[in-house]
Amino acid sequence: MKAMILAAGKGTRVRPLTYDLPKPMIPILGKPVMAYLVEHLAKYGVTEIMVNVSYLHEKIEEYFGEGHQFGVQIGYSFEGYTNDEGEVVPQPIGSAGGMKKIQEFGGFFDDTTIVLCGDALIDLDLKSALFEHRRKGALASVITKEVPWDKVSSYGVVVTDKDGRITEFQEKPSEAEAKSNFISTGIYIFEPRVIDMIPTGVPFDIGSELFPLLAKEGLPFYAQTRGFNWIDIGSVSDYWQTLQNVLLGEVAHMDVPGIQVEDGLWVGLNTRIEWEGTTIEGPVYIGSGACVEAGATIIGPSWIGHGSHICAGAKVVRSVLFEYTRVLRDVTLDEMIVFKDYSVDRAGEMKHVSEYASDEWVNARDRRFTRRTDVAMEAAK
């Protein structure tokens, strides 16, 4: 079995994190989401993996290389072009269009292929899923999950008969229009013949175009509803909640890195904590080279990225701070994500440094962060 990881999208719903990172590179416990997928594939003996890339493609390629460190082979298919000025311009061609491009270029899809979206954590038993796919004689299989009805509009909805055969596929219908609350998890199993049905040279999407075509043609197209963990990072609030769950130990096989120095507190190398008057209530991770001054407060679940600086009197509550974040004296962060020049609250409200009135990023409700210039100065010390 071969694998395809879909990694060409912009991840607009996870901004500002995706201003500088492609969505598959968003870190969970300091490691990109896609790294967990590659490791999971390798665990099941899947060692040939193609990845379609476009937006910020170089960050994925530089991190994963040819896959040797994971014990696999990784190949890339860039979607875009080079203009007359020599600039590389990303231009995604749809998830199915990307697979067609790969097939026409080198014929990669000559075997059963598992297709994964590059932005979710999974622990799916691939061996069992493949067995069911073959037992049913499926041309294509979709791994599904049941979700609350008010969530269906965010996903592709699967409608099946009593045997699990997909009779209709609705791409992100409204709650009123949805005919089912079983949704696609972005995990598929394809036989090579599926790729033959994708048109050449045009953008083509798996969910909105290929799947409705398979259902309309009445082909052996099946849903599998399996018991497994699936954590979709579809939005900033999803990402915040995922980090909370992981730090609380609620996600299997996800261990906090670093050294556990106290109950609920993990630290990286060369981390400095001034304990006098300082309160830390776990679970908390403090990255390497970070400094926590005396009198600071950190309430978990919280993740403090490497090189960060929590000043005296500052308070960090259930928040995620990316690397080299400096929280000034008496500033409070409550259920926030801080990423470079941006802050995002739990509800997804995003603010840029320029929207704050002073050097301490003050707004009408509370004092929150230092300017990025201070972060850069701190990182240079």
C-alpha positions in Angstrom: 0.0 0.0 0.0 1.2 3.5 -0.9 0.1 6.8 0.7 -0.7 10.4 -0.4 -0.7 13.3 2.0 -2.7 16.3 0.9 -0.7 19.4 1.9 -1.3 22.1 -0.8 -3.9 24.3 0.9 -3.5 27.7 2.6 -5.3 26.9 5.8 -7.1 30.2 6.0 -9.3 29.2 9.0 -6.1 28.7 11.1 -4.7 32.2 10.5 -2.6 33.8 11.8 -0.7 30.5 12.4 -0.7 29.8 8.6 0.7 33.3 7.7 4.2 31.8 8.1 3.4 28.1 8.2 1.6 25.7 5.8 -1.1 24.0 7.8 0.6 20.6 8.0 3.5 22.3 9.8 1.4 23.6 12.7 3.1 22.1 15.8 1.6 19.9 18.4 3.9 19.3 21.3 6.7 21.0 19.3 6.3 18.6 16.3 4.4 19.3 13.0 1.0 17.6 12.6 2.2 16.0 9.4 5.1 14.3 11.2 2.7 12.3 13.3 1.0 11.2 10.1 4.2 10.1 8.5 5.2 8.2 11.7 1.7 6.5 11.7 2.1 5.4 8.1 5.6 4.0 8.8 4.2 2.1 11.8 2.0 0.2 9.4 4.7 -0.4 6.9 3.7 2.3 4.4 7.0 3.6 3.2 6.2 5.3 -0.2 4.5 8.6 0.4 3.7 11.4 -2.1 2.9 14.9 -0.9 1.3 17.6 -3.0 2.6 21.0 -1.9 2.0 24.6 -3.0 1.6 27.3 -0.4 4.9 27.7 1.6 6.0 24.4 0.1 9.7 24.9 1.0 8.9 24.7 4.7 7.5 21.2 4.3 10.2 20.1 2.0 13.0 21.4 4.2 11.7 19.7 7.3 10.8 16.3 5.9 13.4 16.0 3.1 13.2 12.6 1.4 11.9 11.0 4.6 15.0 9.1 5.7 14.7 10.2 9.3 11.3 8.5 9.4 12.3 5.4 7.6 10.2 6.2 4.6 10.6 7.7 1.1 8.8 11.0 0.5 8.3 12.6 -2.8 6.8 16.0 -3.6 4.6 17.4 -6.3 4.6 21.2 -6.5 1.4 22.9 -7.7 2.2 26.2 -9.3 4.5 27.8 -11.9 7.5 30.0 -12.3 6.7 33.5 -13.8 8.8 35.6 -16.2 10.7 37.1 -13.2 11.8 33.7 -12.0 9.4 33.8 -9.0 7.8 30.5 -7.9 4.0 31.1 -7.8 1.8 28.6 -5.9 -1.4 27.6 -7.7 -3.2 24.6 -6.2 -5.2 22.5 -8.6 -7.6 20.8 -6.1 -7.0 17.6 -4.1 -8.0 15.3 -6.9 -6.3 17.4 -9.5 -3.1 17.1 -7.6 -3.3 13.3 -7.6 -4.0 13.3 -11.4 -0.9 15.4 -11.9 1.2 13.0 -10.0 -0.2 10.0 -11.9 0.4 11.5 -15.3 3.9 12.6 -14.4 5.2 9.3 -13.1 2.5 6.7 -12.6 2.8 6.6 -8.8 -0.7 5.3 -8.1 -0.2 1.7 -9.3 -1.4 0.1 -6.1 -4.0 0.6 -3.4 -3.3 4.1 -1.8 -4.4 5.6 1.5 -5.0 9.3 1.2 -4.7 11.6 4.2 -5.4 15.3 4.8 -2.2 16.7 6.3 -3.9 18.6 9.1 -5.3 16.0 11.5 -4.1 13.7 14.3 -5.2 10.1 13.9 -4.6 6.6 15.3 -6.6 4.7 12.8 -5.9 1.0 12.5 -4.8 1.0 8.8 -4.6 -2.7 8.6 -8.2 -3.2 9.6 -9.4 -0.4 7.3 -7.6 -1.9 4.4 -9.1 -5.4 5.1 -12.6 -4.0 5.1 -11.9 -2.1 1.9 -10.8 -5.2 0.1 -13.5 -7.5 1.7 -16.2 -5.3 0.2 -14.4 -5.0 -3.2 -14.4 -1.2 -2.9 -13.1 1.0 -5.5 -12.9 3.8 -3.0 -13.5 3.9 0.8 -14.1 6.9 3.0 -13.4 6.7 6.8 -16.3 8.5 8.5 -17.3 9.9 11.9 -20.6 10.9 13.4 -20.7 14.5 14.5 -23.4 16.8 16.1 -25.8 18.1 13.5 -24.7 21.7 14.1 -21.2 20.8 12.9 -22.0 19.2 9.6 -21.6 22.4 7.6 -17.8 22.2 8.2 -17.4 18.8 6.5 -18.3 16.6 3.6 -21.4 14.6 4.5 -21.8 10.9 3.6 -25.1 9.3 2.8 -25.2 5.5 2.6 -27.5 2.6 2.2 -27.9 -0.2 4.7 -24.7 -1.9 3.4 -22.6 1.1 3.8 -22.5 1.9 0.1 -22.3 5.7 -0.5 -25.3 6.9 -2.5 -24.7 10.6 -2.1 -21.9 12.9 -1.0 -22.7 16.5 0.1 -19.8 18.9 0.5 -20.3 21.2 3.5 -24.1 21.4 3.4 -26.1 23.6 5.7 -27.6 21.8 8.7 -31.0 22.1 7.1 -29.8 20.5 3.9 -27.7 17.8 5.3 -29.0 14.3 4.8 -26.7 12.7 7.4 -24.5 13.6 10.3 -21.8 11.2 9.3 -18.9 13.1 7.8 -15.7 12.4 5.9 -12.6 12.5 8.1 -10.3 13.2 5.1 -9.0 9.7 5.2 -9.6 7.7 2.0 -8.5 4.4 0.4 -8.4 4.4 -3.4 -7.7 1.8 -6.0 -5.8 3.0 -9.1 -9.0 3.1 -11.2 -10.2 6.0 -9.2 -7.4 8.2 -10.5 -8.5 7.4 -14.1 -11.8 9.1 -13.4 -10.2 12.5 -12.6 -10.1 14.8 -15.6 -6.8 16.0 -17.0 -5.5 19.6 -16.8 -8.2 21.2 -14.7 -8.6 21.9 -11.0 -10.7 19.0 -9.4 -11.6 18.4 -5.8 -12.1 15.1 -4.1 -15.0 16.1 -1.9 -17.0 18.4 -4.1 -16.4 16.7 -7.5 -14.8 13.3 -7.4 -17.0 11.8 -4.7 -20.3 13.0 -6.1 -19.2 11.5 -9.4 -18.4 8.1 -7.9 -21.8 8.1 -6.1 -23.6 9.1 -9.3 -22.0 6.4 -11.3 -23.0 3.8 -8.8 -19.5 2.4 -8.4 -18.4 0.3 -5.4 -17.9 3.4 -3.1 -18.2 2.6 0.6 -18.1 4.3 4.0 -16.3 2.9 7.0 -17.3 4.0 10.5 -14.5 3.0 12.8 -13.6 3.6 16.4 -10.5 5.7 16.4 -9.2 9.1 17.6 -9.4 11.8 15.0 -8.5 15.3 15.9 -9.1 17.8 13.1 -7.3 21.2 13.4 -9.9 23.0 11.3 -9.7 26.4 13.1 -7.7 28.3 15.7 -10.2 27.3 18.4 -9.7 23.6 17.4 -6.0 24.1 17.7 -6.3 25.6 21.2 -8.6 22.8 22.4 -6.3 20.2 20.9 -3.3 21.5 22.9 -5.5 21.6 26.0 -6.5 18.0 25.6 -3.0 16.8 24.8 -1.4 18.5 27.8 -4.1 17.0 30.0 -3.2 13.6 28.8 -6.5 12.9 27.1 -5.0 12.0 23.7 -3.4 8.5 23.6 0.2 8.1 22.5 0.9 11.9 22.8 3.6 12.5 25.5 4.8 15.9 26.6 8.5 16.3 25.7 11.2 17.5 28.0 12.0 16.5 31.6 9.3 16.3 34.2 10.8 18.3 37.2 7.6 18.5 39.3 4.1 17.1 39.1 2.6 18.5 36.0 5.6 20.5 34.9 7.9 19.6 32.0 10.9 21.7 30.9 13.3 21.7 28.0 17.0 22.0 28.2 18.6 25.1 29.9 15.3 26.5 31.1 15.5 29.1 33.9 12.7 29.4 36.5 13.1 31.8 39.4 10.9 30.2 42.0 10.6 32.9 44.6 6.9 34.1 44.5 6.3 32.1 41.3 3.2 30.0 40.9 3.1 27.2 38.3 0.0 24.9 38.2 0.3 22.1 35.7 0.1 20.7 33.2 2.7 23.1 31.8 5.5 22.8 29.4 8.3 25.4 29.3 10.6 25.1 26.3 14.4 25.2 26.2 16.1 28.5 26.9 12.9 30.0 28.3 13.0 32.2 31.4 10.3 32.6 34.0 11.0 35.5 36.4 10.2 35.5 40.1 6.6 36.4 40.8 5.2 35.1 37.5 2.1 32.9 37.4 1.5 30.1 34.9 -1.7 28.1 35.0 -2.1 25.0 32.8 -2.8 23.5 30.5 -0.2 25.9 29.0 2.6 25.6 26.4 5.5 28.1 26.6 7.6 27.9 23.5 11.4 27.8 23.5 13.2 31.1 24.1 10.2 32.8 25.6 10.4 35.2 28.6 7.7 35.5 31.3 8.4 38.7 33.3 7.7 39.2 37.0 4.0 39.7 37.7 2.9 38.3 34.4 0.1 35.8 34.3 -0.3 33.1 31.7 -3.6 31.0 32.0 -4.4 28.1 29.7 -2.5 29.6 26.8 -0.2 28.7 24.0 2.9 30.9 23.4 5.0 30.2 20.3 8.7 30.5 20.5 10.4 33.8 21.5 7.3 35.3 23.0 8.0 37.9 25.8 5.1 38.6 28.2 5.7 41.9 30.1 5.3 42.6 33.7 1.7 42.5 35.0 0.3 41.5 31.7 -2.3 38.7 31.7 -2.9 36.2 29.0 -6.1 34.2 29.5 -6.9 31.4 27.1 -4.9 32.9 24.3 -2.5 31.9 21.5 0.4 34.2 20.8 2.2 33.8 17.5 4.7 36.4 16.4 2.9 39.7 15.7 -0.5 38.2 16.5 -2.7 37.3 19.4 -5.8 35.1 19.0 -8.3 34.4 21.8 -10.2 31.1 22.3 -13.1 32.3 20.1 -10.8 33.0 17.2 -10.7 36.8 17.5 -7.3 37.8 16.0 -5.4 41.0 16.6 -2.2 42.3 15.2 0.4 44.3 17.2 -0.6 47.4 15.3 -4.1 47.3 16.7 -2.8 47.8 20.2 -2.4 51.4 21.5 0.9 51.3 23.4 4.2 49.5 23.8 2.5 46.9 26.0 -0.3 46.1 23.6 -3.0 47.6 25.7 -6.6 47.6 24.7 -9.9 48.6 26.4 -10.3 45.3 28.2 -6.9 44.2 29.5 -3.2 44.4 29.1 -1.8 41.5 27.1 1.5 41.4 25.3 4.8 43.0 24.4 5.5 44.2 20.9 7.3 41.9 18.6 10.3 44.3 18.6 10.7 43.5 22.3 10.5 39.8 21.5 13.3 40.2 18.9 15.5 42.1 21.4 14.9 39.5 24.0 15.8 36.7 21.6 19.0 38.5 20.7 20.3 38.6 24.3 
